[in-house]
C-alpha cells in the first residue's frame, strides 16, 4: 500500500480502499477521516477513523461484510457508534508510534518487513539521556518537513521509551500529536546519539 492518505495518482492507499469498499456495501460514496496518517511501509496496529453514514446499520453485519470484502492486509478490528460531531482526528487524545530496529549484521528473516535494519552497535544509555531532553512541550520545527508557516510546530511528547532485547531495539513515542516526519527525524537523531555521532 501507499500509506494511509487517499491519493489522486494511486488506488492503493488504506483510506482509498476502505472508502471504496464501504461505498460498495452501503451504496453511496463515503468520506473516511483517520486519526493520523501513516506513510508507505508503516503499519498501523490501532488506527482510528470516523465516517458518517446516512442511516443506521447493523454493526456486526456491517463489520463482517467489510472484512470479507477487504484485502487480507487490511482489517477492521472494531466499530462503535459515536455521537454526532465525533471526528477521529480532532477528538484524538494522543498518539503512539513505535519504531523497531534490528541491529544484527544480517536482518532477521521473520521480522525484516516490520523493522528497520540498522547493523550498528548502539549506546542505549546515551539515547535515553537524549530522549529526556525531548520530553515536554517544545517547538519541533527542526524535526519536521512541514512547510506551512501558519501551522503550529509546538507539540508535547509525554514519553519516549527505548527498550533493547538482544539485537532488537524498540523506540516508543507517546504524545499529543506529531508533525509530518517528526517521529522519523526524532528516531534518526537518537540513532546518531547511539552511534556517538552526536552528544546527548
Secondary structure, DSSP 8 states (H G I E B T S, - for coil): ---SS-BTTBS--HHHHHHHHHHHHHTS----EESS---TT---SS--EE---SS---HHHHHHHHHHHS-TT----------TT--TTTT---EEEEEEEE-SSS--TTTTTSSEE--S---HHHHHHHHHHH-EEEE-GGG-----TTS--EEEEEEEEEEEETTEEEEEEEES---TTHHHHHHHHHHHHHTTSS--
